[in-house]
Amino acid sequence: MPEGKGFEIWTEKYRPASLDDVVNQRHVVERLKAWVKEKNVPNMLFAGPPGCGKTTAAVAVAREIFGPRWRENFSDTNASDERGIDVVRGRVKDFARTKPIGADFRIMFLDEADALTPEAQQALRRTMEQFSSVCRFVLSCNYSSRIIEPIQSRTAVFRFRRLLKDDVAEYIRRIAHNEKFEVEKDAIDAIYDASEGDLRKATNILQACAMHKKVTAKIVYEISSMVHPKEIREMIGLAIGKKFEDSRKKLHEMMTSQGLAAEDIVRGIHREIYSLDVEEEGKLRLIDKLADAEFRINMGASPDIQLEAFLACCIGIPARNNI
């Protein structure tokens, strides 16, 4: 392993320090820059999927407004750790009422604010109003619909988008260049598929793979415990070709020999259904049956039986050509 790889977490080492370095999210960054230039920001709500830059943007705003003293005037709290009203009445209120150091206000960042109970959100709303002159609140959430309307109406809402493959690929290549190892193009594609646009997850996968001088797609699939698309297509192809027993053996090989979870296989099947060479009506039928299987697995049914039942539904699906 190259020197330094095992001693520093790359998600922090390569976290953008300024708004200019935030990956994509230009529609958000431009508005934030305008407020930062005036050294003043409103209460804000950052909504979007995990790993798309919400926390990074909040930290970057604090860095640029407060300069070297940003740590004294910025607090980062994960609301999912303590979901109740006590965290608002205690930690949040104590920070908000404290006088800023060398600034006009402080910034309280509440990550995963949608995990707060409705009662805690009501208390937060009152705290935001009470200390509006000395504290700004930045709330982060995956689903803005889970934030009560009174808070939404008191914040500027920013919607972060899931990162595109080109954005993640460029970021991965930059890390690989700095850490002096090689990443194959297929490996980058595999990392993106495994992370689903989550830059934090993609970085963690890359660091786990970096013990190898050359990162390949095979290494990514092994380390991320992700099912290989080729194996999924082979399994479904056997079932469509009325070779159910062979298809079933392939399924159990993935679950036992490779240790893949049923949920991982379901997601892998879902990704590959759209590329199958079958009639559109057949794809709709497969998606419908896969949804039933996933629901029953989540409700506690046997994963083996549900996935075998799905494979049984593949028999008789008309193929355009040989799969």
C-alpha positions as CSV (number, residue, x, y, z in Angstrom):
1,M,0.0,0.0,0.0
2,P,1.4,3.4,-0.9
3,E,2.5,5.5,2.0
4,G,-0.3,7.4,3.8
5,K,-3.2,5.4,2.5
6,G,-4.0,3.7,5.7
7,F,-3.7,6.8,8.0
8,E,-6.2,9.3,6.7
9,I,-9.8,9.0,5.7
10,W,-10.1,10.2,2.1
11,T,-13.6,11.5,2.5
12,E,-12.1,14.2,4.8
13,K,-8.8,14.5,3.1
14,Y,-10.4,15.3,-0.2
15,R,-13.5,17.2,1.1
16,P,-13.7,20.5,-0.8
17,A,-12.7,23.4,1.4
18,S,-14.4,26.2,-0.7
19,L,-17.6,26.6,-2.7
20,D,-15.5,26.7,-5.9
21,D,-14.4,23.2,-5.2
22,V,-17.8,21.7,-4.6
23,V,-18.5,19.0,-7.2
24,N,-21.3,20.1,-9.5
25,Q,-24.3,21.6,-7.8
26,R,-23.7,24.9,-9.7
27,H,-27.3,26.0,-9.3
28,V,-26.7,26.0,-5.5
29,V,-23.2,27.2,-5.4
30,E,-23.9,30.4,-7.4
31,R,-26.6,31.5,-5.0
32,L,-24.5,30.7,-1.9
33,K,-21.6,32.7,-3.3
34,A,-23.8,35.8,-3.6
35,W,-24.7,35.7,0.1
36,V,-21.2,34.8,1.2
37,K,-19.9,37.9,-0.7
38,E,-22.2,40.0,1.5
39,K,-21.0,38.1,4.7
40,N,-24.6,37.2,5.5
41,V,-26.8,34.2,4.9
42,P,-30.4,33.4,5.8
43,N,-31.6,30.2,7.4
44,M,-31.3,27.5,4.8
45,L,-32.6,24.0,4.1
46,F,-30.4,21.6,2.0
47,A,-32.4,18.7,0.6
48,G,-31.1,15.9,-1.5
49,P,-29.7,12.3,-1.6
50,P,-26.7,11.2,0.6
51,G,-23.2,12.1,-0.5
52,C,-24.1,14.9,-2.9
53,G,-22.4,17.8,-1.1
54,K,-24.8,19.2,1.5
55,T,-22.5,19.0,4.5
56,T,-19.5,20.1,2.3
57,A,-21.5,23.2,1.2
58,A,-22.4,24.2,4.7
59,V,-18.8,23.9,5.9
60,A,-17.5,25.8,2.9
61,V,-20.0,28.6,3.6
62,A,-18.7,28.8,7.2
63,R,-15.1,28.8,6.1
64,E,-15.6,31.6,3.7
65,I,-17.6,33.8,6.0
66,F,-15.7,33.4,9.2
67,G,-12.2,32.7,7.9
68,P,-9.7,31.3,10.4
69,R,-12.3,31.4,13.2
70,W,-14.9,29.3,11.5
71,R,-14.6,26.5,13.9
72,E,-15.6,28.7,16.9
73,N,-18.7,30.0,15.1
74,F,-19.8,26.8,13.4
75,S,-21.5,23.7,15.0
76,D,-22.2,20.4,13.2
77,T,-24.8,18.2,14.9
78,N,-26.4,15.0,13.5
79,A,-30.0,15.2,14.4
80,S,-30.5,11.4,13.9
81,D,-28.3,10.7,16.9
82,E,-30.8,12.4,19.3
83,R,-34.2,12.8,17.6
84,G,-36.2,14.2,20.6
85,I,-37.0,17.6,21.8
86,D,-34.2,17.5,24.4
87,V,-31.5,18.0,21.8
88,V,-33.1,21.2,20.6
89,R,-33.7,22.5,24.1
90,G,-30.2,21.6,25.2
91,R,-27.3,21.4,22.6
92,V,-28.9,23.5,19.9
93,K,-30.3,26.2,22.1
94,D,-27.0,26.5,24.1
95,F,-25.1,27.1,20.9
96,A,-27.6,29.5,19.4
97,R,-27.7,31.8,22.4
98,T,-23.8,32.0,22.7
99,K,-22.3,35.2,21.5
100,P,-20.4,35.0,18.1
101,I,-16.6,35.4,18.2
102,G,-15.4,38.1,15.8
103,A,-18.5,37.8,13.7
104,D,-22.1,39.1,13.6
105,F,-23.7,35.6,13.9
106,R,-22.9,31.9,14.2
107,I,-24.0,29.0,12.1
108,M,-25.7,25.8,13.4
109,F,-25.7,22.9,10.9
110,L,-28.2,20.2,11.7
111,D,-27.6,17.1,9.6
112,E,-30.4,14.7,8.9
113,A,-32.9,17.1,10.3
114,D,-35.8,15.1,8.8
115,A,-35.0,12.5,11.6
116,L,-36.2,15.0,14.3
117,T,-39.7,14.3,15.7
118,P,-42.5,16.8,14.9
119,E,-42.3,18.0,18.5
120,A,-38.5,18.6,18.2
121,Q,-39.1,20.4,14.9
122,Q,-41.6,22.7,16.5
123,A,-39.2,23.5,19.3
124,L,-36.5,24.2,16.6
125,R,-38.8,26.6,14.9
126,R,-39.2,28.6,18.1
127,T,-35.4,28.6,18.7
128,M,-34.8,29.8,15.1
129,E,-37.1,32.7,15.7
130,Q,-35.8,33.5,19.2
131,F,-32.1,33.7,18.2
132,S,-32.4,34.9,14.6
133,S,-30.2,37.9,15.2
134,V,-27.2,36.0,16.4
135,C,-27.5,32.5,14.8
136,R,-28.3,31.1,11.4
137,F,-29.5,27.6,10.9
138,V,-28.6,25.3,8.1
139,L,-30.7,22.1,8.0
140,S,-29.8,19.1,5.9
141,C,-32.3,16.4,4.9
142,N,-32.9,13.6,2.4
143,Y,-36.6,14.4,2.1
144,S,-37.8,18.0,2.5
145,S,-41.4,16.7,2.8
146,R,-40.5,15.4,6.3
147,I,-39.6,18.9,7.5
148,I,-42.7,20.7,8.9
149,E,-44.1,23.6,6.8
150,P,-43.3,26.4,9.4
151,I,-39.6,25.6,9.2
152,Q,-39.7,25.3,5.4
153,S,-41.3,28.7,5.1
154,R,-38.6,30.2,7.3
155,T,-35.7,28.9,5.2
156,A,-34.2,29.3,1.8
157,V,-34.6,25.8,0.3
158,F,-31.8,24.4,-1.9
159,R,-32.3,21.1,-3.7
160,F,-29.1,19.1,-4.3
161,R,-29.0,16.7,-7.3
162,R,-27.6,13.3,-7.4
163,L,-24.1,13.5,-9.0
164,L,-23.6,12.3,-12.6
165,K,-21.1,9.6,-13.6
166,D,-18.8,12.2,-15.2
167,D,-18.6,14.1,-11.9
168,V,-17.8,11.0,-9.9
169,A,-15.3,9.8,-12.5
170,E,-13.4,13.1,-12.5
171,Y,-13.2,13.1,-8.7
172,I,-12.0,9.5,-8.6
173,R,-9.3,10.2,-11.2
174,R,-8.1,13.2,-9.2
175,I,-7.7,11.1,-6.0
176,A,-6.0,8.3,-7.9
177,H,-3.5,10.7,-9.4
178,N,-2.7,12.3,-6.1
179,E,-2.4,8.9,-4.4
180,K,-0.3,7.5,-7.3
181,F,-2.3,4.4,-8.3
182,E,-4.2,3.4,-11.4
183,V,-7.9,2.9,-11.8
184,E,-9.3,1.2,-14.9
185,K,-12.3,2.8,-16.7
186,D,-14.5,-0.3,-16.0
187,A,-13.5,0.1,-12.3
188,I,-14.8,3.7,-12.3
189,D,-18.0,2.5,-13.8
190,A,-18.3,-0.2,-11.2
191,I,-17.7,2.3,-8.4
192,Y,-20.3,4.6,-9.7
193,D,-22.9,1.7,-9.9
194,A,-22.0,0.7,-6.4
195,S,-22.3,4.2,-5.0
196,E,-25.3,5.3,-7.1
197,G,-24.0,8.9,-7.2
198,D,-23.0,9.0,-3.5
199,L,-19.6,10.7,-3.6
200,R,-18.8,9.8,0.0
201,K,-19.6,6.1,-0.6
202,A,-17.6,6.2,-3.9
203,T,-14.6,7.6,-2.1
204,N,-14.8,5.0,0.7
205,I,-14.9,2.2,-1.9
206,L,-12.0,3.6,-3.8
207,Q,-9.9,3.8,-0.6
208,A,-10.7,0.2,0.3
209,C,-9.6,-0.8,-3.2
210,A,-6.4,1.3,-3.2
211,M,-4.2,-1.4,-1.6
212,H,-3.9,-2.7,-5.1
213,K,-1.5,-0.9,-7.5
214,K,-4.2,-1.2,-10.2
215,V,-7.9,-1.1,-9.3
216,T,-10.0,-3.2,-11.6
217,A,-13.8,-3.8,-11.8
218,K,-13.3,-7.3,-10.4
219,I,-11.7,-5.8,-7.3
220,V,-14.4,-3.2,-6.9
221,Y,-17.2,-5.9,-7.1
222,E,-15.4,-8.0,-4.5
223,I,-14.7,-5.3,-2.0
224,S,-18.1,-3.5,-2.3
225,S,-20.0,-6.9,-2.1
226,M,-21.8,-5.9,-5.3
227,V,-23.2,-8.5,-7.7
228,H,-21.5,-8.5,-11.1
229,P,-24.0,-7.5,-13.9
230,K,-22.7,-10.4,-16.1
231,E,-23.7,-12.9,-13.5
232,I,-27.1,-11.4,-13.1
233,R,-27.7,-11.5,-16.9
234,E,-26.5,-15.1,-17.0
235,M,-28.9,-16.1,-14.2
236,I,-31.9,-14.4,-15.8
237,G,-30.9,-15.7,-19.3
238,L,-30.9,-19.3,-18.0
239,A,-34.4,-18.8,-16.5
240,I,-35.8,-17.2,-19.7
241,G,-34.2,-20.1,-21.6
242,K,-36.2,-22.5,-19.5
243,K,-33.2,-23.8,-17.7
244,F,-34.6,-23.2,-14.2
245,E,-32.4,-25.6,-12.3
246,D,-29.2,-24.0,-13.7
247,S,-30.6,-20.5,-13.0
248,R,-31.4,-21.6,-9.4
249,K,-27.9,-23.0,-8.9
250,K,-26.5,-19.7,-10.1
251,L,-28.6,-17.8,-7.6
252,H,-27.5,-19.9,-4.7
253,E,-23.9,-19.7,-5.8
254,M,-24.1,-15.9,-5.5
255,M,-25.8,-16.1,-2.1
256,T,-23.6,-18.7,-0.5
257,S,-20.2,-18.7,-2.2
258,Q,-20.1,-15.0,-2.7
259,G,-22.1,-14.1,0.4
260,L,-24.3,-11.6,-1.4
261,A,-27.4,-10.4,0.4
262,A,-30.8,-10.8,-1.2
263,E,-31.3,-7.1,-1.3
264,D,-28.1,-6.7,-3.3
265,I,-29.2,-9.3,-5.8
266,V,-32.6,-7.6,-6.1
267,R,-31.0,-4.2,-6.9
268,G,-28.7,-5.9,-9.4
269,I,-31.6,-7.6,-11.1
270,H,-33.4,-4.2,-11.3
271,R,-30.5,-2.5,-13.0
272,E,-30.2,-5.3,-15.6
273,I,-33.8,-5.8,-16.5
274,Y,-33.8,-2.7,-18.7
275,S,-30.9,-4.0,-20.8
276,L,-32.4,-7.5,-21.4
277,D,-33.2,-8.4,-25.0
278,V,-36.8,-9.1,-24.3
279,E,-40.1,-7.6,-25.3
280,E,-41.2,-4.4,-23.4
281,E,-44.2,-6.2,-22.0
282,G,-41.9,-8.8,-20.6
283,K,-39.7,-6.2,-18.9
284,L,-42.9,-4.7,-17.2
285,R,-43.9,-8.2,-16.0
286,L,-40.4,-8.8,-14.6
287,I,-40.3,-5.5,-12.7
288,D,-43.8,-6.2,-11.3
289,K,-42.7,-9.6,-10.0
290,L,-39.4,-8.3,-8.7
291,A,-41.3,-5.6,-6.7
292,D,-43.4,-8.3,-5.2
293,A,-40.3,-10.3,-4.2
294,E,-38.6,-7.3,-2.7
295,F,-41.7,-6.4,-0.6
296,R,-42.1,-9.9,0.7
297,I,-38.4,-10.1,1.6
298,N,-38.6,-6.8,3.5
299,M,-41.7,-8.1,5.3
300,G,-39.7,-11.2,6.6
301,A,-40.3,-13.8,3.9
302,S,-37.5,-16.3,2.9
303,P,-35.2,-14.6,0.5
304,D,-34.3,-17.9,-1.2
305,I,-38.0,-18.7,-1.9
306,Q,-38.9,-15.2,-3.1
307,L,-35.9,-15.0,-5.5
308,E,-36.6,-18.5,-6.8
309,A,-40.2,-17.5,-7.4
310,F,-39.0,-14.5,-9.4
311,L,-36.8,-16.8,-11.5
312,A,-39.8,-19.0,-12.1
313,C,-41.7,-16.0,-13.5
314,C,-38.9,-15.5,-16.0
315,I,-39.8,-18.7,-17.7
316,G,-41.8,-18.0,-20.8
317,I,-40.8,-14.4,-21.1
318,P,-40.4,-13.9,-24.9
319,A,-36.9,-12.9,-26.0
320,R,-36.2,-10.8,-29.0
321,N,-33.0,-12.7,-29.7
322,N,-31.0,-15.2,-27.8
323,I,-29.7,-13.9,-24.5
